[in-house]
Amino acid sequence: MARLPRLALPGMPHHIIQRGLDRQAIVRDDADRARLLAEIQESAALHKVAVHAYALMDNHLHLLATPEVGEGLSLMMQSVGRRYVAAFNKRHQRSGTLWDGRFRGAPLEADAHLLACMCFIELNPQRQGLLLAGPEDYLWSSAAHHLGRRRDPLVVDHGLYWALGNTPFEREAAWRERLNQGVAPEQARRLMDSAHKGWPLGGAAFLGKLGELGELRDRPVTPRKRGRPRKTADGQGPHSGRGAS
């Protein structure tokens, strides 16, 4: 079955996941981590992509980002791949690809899912079993920025984060409360499924609007239901003419 074109839409936040080949490390030490984040920052600025949240783990990377133009995400990730992988290979005397194929990702409805996605990303280090006093103690995520520990030049705060309070203190306190609440398992599953499978995440109205976009005319925004329509007692399908409302 042919792979669907990736959905990348201007002005919409996208949850992005990039994994290492065969789940191998994409960073081996802090020098690698700093280099990868620097490449992301430079490429995001070049291709007009706003990064709202991130978590860099040993063998994978999560980003929440909004492109100004549709192709911005792909151009950013391609640029990072070329520059970082070349530097990584040279430094560690290796060759070949570092990534497990192309990055995974999908747009999401901001009002319904953006803050949950931010929370999911910034709690990833603790979900992976790292012993931390709090999310802000992990140096390689955006949590410290959003909790006021440090200013992160990679991060461009989304308007929904700004709406959490009128002052930095109010926003940071509200965000700490949100992180303390965590993400419900079902919400976490939906966030991961959406990014891995490439289906946008949002309500019916949001998905309906996406389906009306001209550039998506040949690309479905929801998976098709499997199997044949179930027949009713009179032998008619649920969408047959007789008895349909």
C-alpha positions as CSV (number, residue, x, y, z in Angstrom):
1,M,0.0,0.0,0.0
2,A,1.4,3.4,-1.0
3,R,2.4,5.7,1.8
4,L,0.2,8.7,2.3
5,P,1.7,12.1,1.7
6,R,2.7,13.7,5.0
7,L,0.3,16.4,6.3
8,A,2.1,19.7,6.9
9,L,-0.1,22.7,7.0
10,P,1.0,26.4,7.5
11,G,-0.1,28.1,10.7
12,M,-1.0,24.8,12.5
13,P,0.9,23.2,15.3
14,H,2.4,19.7,14.5
15,H,3.6,17.0,16.9
16,I,6.8,15.6,15.4
17,I,8.7,12.5,16.4
18,Q,12.2,11.5,15.0
19,R,13.7,8.2,16.1
20,G,17.1,6.7,15.7
21,L,17.7,3.8,13.4
22,D,16.7,0.6,15.1
23,R,16.2,2.7,18.2
24,Q,19.9,3.4,18.4
25,A,21.2,6.6,20.1
26,I,21.0,9.8,18.1
27,V,23.1,11.5,20.8
28,R,25.9,10.0,22.8
29,D,26.9,12.9,25.1
30,D,26.1,16.5,26.0
31,A,28.2,17.8,23.1
32,D,25.9,15.9,20.7
33,R,22.8,17.1,22.5
34,A,23.9,20.8,22.3
35,R,24.9,20.4,18.6
36,L,21.5,18.9,17.6
37,L,19.5,21.5,19.4
38,A,21.6,24.3,17.9
39,E,21.0,22.8,14.4
40,I,17.3,22.7,15.1
41,Q,17.3,26.3,16.3
42,E,19.2,27.5,13.2
43,S,17.1,25.5,10.8
44,A,13.8,26.5,12.4
45,A,14.7,30.2,12.0
46,L,15.8,29.7,8.4
47,H,12.7,27.9,7.4
48,K,10.3,29.9,9.5
49,V,9.2,27.3,11.9
50,A,8.2,28.2,15.5
51,V,9.2,25.5,18.0
52,H,6.9,25.6,21.0
53,A,8.1,22.5,23.0
54,Y,10.7,19.8,22.7
55,A,12.3,16.9,24.5
56,L,15.5,15.4,23.3
57,M,16.1,11.8,24.5
58,D,19.0,9.5,23.8
59,N,17.3,7.7,20.9
60,H,14.4,10.0,19.8
61,L,13.2,13.5,19.6
62,H,9.8,15.1,20.2
63,L,8.9,18.5,18.8
64,L,5.8,20.6,18.8
65,A,6.2,23.2,16.0
66,T,4.2,25.5,13.8
67,P,5.5,26.2,10.2
68,E,4.8,29.5,8.6
69,V,4.7,27.7,5.2
70,G,3.6,24.1,4.6
71,E,7.0,22.8,3.4
72,G,8.8,24.5,6.3
73,L,8.7,21.4,8.6
74,S,10.2,19.1,5.9
75,L,12.9,21.6,5.0
76,M,13.8,22.1,8.6
77,M,14.1,18.4,9.3
78,Q,16.0,17.8,6.1
79,S,18.5,20.6,7.0
80,V,18.9,19.2,10.5
81,G,19.5,15.7,9.1
82,R,22.1,16.8,6.6
83,R,24.1,19.0,9.0
84,Y,23.8,17.1,12.3
85,V,24.3,13.6,10.9
86,A,27.4,14.6,9.0
87,A,28.8,16.2,12.2
88,F,27.8,13.2,14.3
89,N,29.3,10.7,11.9
90,K,32.6,12.6,11.7
91,R,32.8,13.0,15.4
92,H,32.1,9.3,16.2
93,Q,33.9,7.9,13.1
94,R,30.8,6.2,11.7
95,S,29.0,6.3,8.4
96,G,25.4,5.9,7.1
97,T,22.1,7.1,8.2
98,L,21.2,8.0,11.8
99,W,17.4,8.2,11.5
100,D,14.7,5.5,11.4
101,G,13.4,6.8,8.1
102,R,11.6,10.1,7.7
103,F,10.2,11.9,10.7
104,R,6.7,11.1,11.9
105,G,4.2,13.8,12.6
106,A,0.7,15.3,12.1
107,P,-1.1,18.6,12.7
108,L,-3.4,19.0,15.8
109,E,-6.2,21.2,16.8
110,A,-4.6,23.8,19.0
111,D,-7.5,24.7,21.3
112,A,-8.2,21.0,22.1
113,H,-4.7,19.4,22.1
114,L,-1.8,21.9,22.1
115,L,-1.3,22.3,25.8
116,A,-1.8,18.5,26.4
117,C,0.9,17.8,23.7
118,M,3.3,20.3,25.3
119,C,2.7,18.6,28.7
120,F,3.1,15.1,27.1
121,I,6.4,16.1,25.5
122,E,7.9,17.8,28.6
123,L,7.0,14.9,30.8
124,N,8.7,12.4,28.4
125,P,12.0,12.2,30.4
126,Q,10.1,11.2,33.6
127,R,8.0,8.7,31.6
128,Q,11.2,7.2,30.3
129,G,12.3,6.5,33.9
130,L,14.8,9.3,34.6
131,L,15.0,10.2,38.2
132,L,14.3,13.9,38.4
133,A,13.0,16.2,41.1
134,G,10.9,17.9,38.5
135,P,10.5,18.2,34.7
136,E,12.7,21.4,34.7
137,D,15.7,19.4,36.0
138,Y,16.0,17.7,32.6
139,L,18.4,20.0,30.6
140,W,17.4,18.9,27.2
141,S,13.7,19.8,27.1
142,S,11.6,23.0,27.0
143,A,10.2,22.4,30.5
144,A,12.8,24.6,32.2
145,H,11.9,27.4,29.9
146,H,8.2,27.2,30.6
147,L,8.7,26.9,34.3
148,G,11.0,29.9,34.5
149,R,14.2,28.1,35.2
150,R,16.0,29.5,32.2
151,R,15.3,31.3,28.9
152,D,15.6,28.9,26.0
153,P,16.3,30.6,22.6
154,L,15.0,27.6,20.7
155,V,11.4,28.1,22.1
156,V,8.8,30.3,20.7
157,D,5.9,30.4,23.1
158,H,2.5,29.7,21.7
159,G,-0.4,32.0,22.3
160,L,-2.2,29.4,24.4
161,Y,0.8,29.3,26.8
162,W,0.7,33.1,27.1
163,A,-3.0,32.9,27.9
164,L,-2.3,30.9,31.0
165,G,-1.5,34.1,32.9
166,N,-0.9,37.9,32.7
167,T,2.6,37.7,34.1
168,P,5.5,35.3,33.7
169,F,5.0,34.1,37.3
170,E,1.3,33.4,36.7
171,R,2.1,31.5,33.5
172,E,4.9,29.5,35.1
173,A,2.7,28.6,38.1
174,A,-0.2,27.5,35.9
175,W,2.2,25.4,33.8
176,R,3.6,23.7,36.8
177,E,0.1,22.8,37.9
178,R,-0.6,21.5,34.4
179,L,2.5,19.3,34.5
180,N,1.6,18.1,37.9
181,Q,-1.8,16.9,36.6
182,G,-0.1,15.0,33.8
183,V,-1.7,13.6,30.7
184,A,-4.5,11.1,30.8
185,P,-3.5,7.7,29.3
186,E,-6.1,7.9,26.5
187,Q,-4.9,11.4,25.6
188,A,-1.3,10.2,25.5
189,R,-2.3,7.3,23.3
190,R,-4.1,9.6,20.9
191,L,-1.2,11.9,20.7
192,M,1.2,9.1,19.9
193,D,-1.1,7.4,17.4
194,S,-1.7,10.7,15.6
195,A,2.0,11.4,15.2
196,H,3.0,7.9,14.3
197,K,0.3,7.3,11.8
198,G,0.1,10.8,10.3
199,W,-3.6,11.4,11.0
200,P,-4.5,14.9,12.3
201,L,-5.8,15.1,15.8
202,G,-8.9,17.1,16.5
203,G,-12.7,17.3,16.7
204,A,-15.1,16.7,13.8
205,A,-15.4,20.4,12.9
206,F,-11.6,20.7,12.8
207,L,-11.2,17.6,10.6
208,G,-14.0,18.8,8.4
209,K,-12.3,22.1,7.8
210,L,-9.1,20.3,6.9
211,G,-10.9,18.1,4.4
212,E,-12.1,21.3,2.6
213,L,-8.6,22.6,2.0
214,G,-7.7,22.6,-1.6
215,E,-4.2,21.1,-1.0
216,L,-5.8,18.1,0.7
217,R,-8.3,17.2,-2.0
218,D,-6.5,14.0,-2.8
219,R,-5.3,13.2,0.8
220,P,-7.8,11.8,3.4
221,V,-7.6,13.3,6.9
222,T,-9.1,10.4,8.7
223,P,-8.5,6.6,8.3
224,R,-11.2,4.7,6.4
225,K,-13.3,2.3,8.4
226,R,-12.4,-1.3,7.8
227,G,-14.8,-3.9,6.5
228,R,-18.2,-3.7,4.8
229,P,-21.1,-1.7,6.2
230,R,-23.1,-3.8,8.6
231,K,-26.5,-4.8,7.3
232,T,-29.7,-4.1,9.2
233,A,-32.4,-6.6,9.9
234,D,-34.2,-6.0,6.6
235,G,-30.9,-6.7,4.7
236,Q,-30.3,-3.1,3.9
237,G,-27.0,-1.4,4.6
238,P,-27.0,1.5,7.1
239,H,-26.7,4.0,4.2
240,S,-29.1,2.4,1.7
241,G,-31.9,4.4,0.3
242,R,-34.8,2.6,2.1
243,G,-35.3,3.8,5.6
244,A,-32.3,6.2,5.5
245,S,-32.8,9.5,7.2
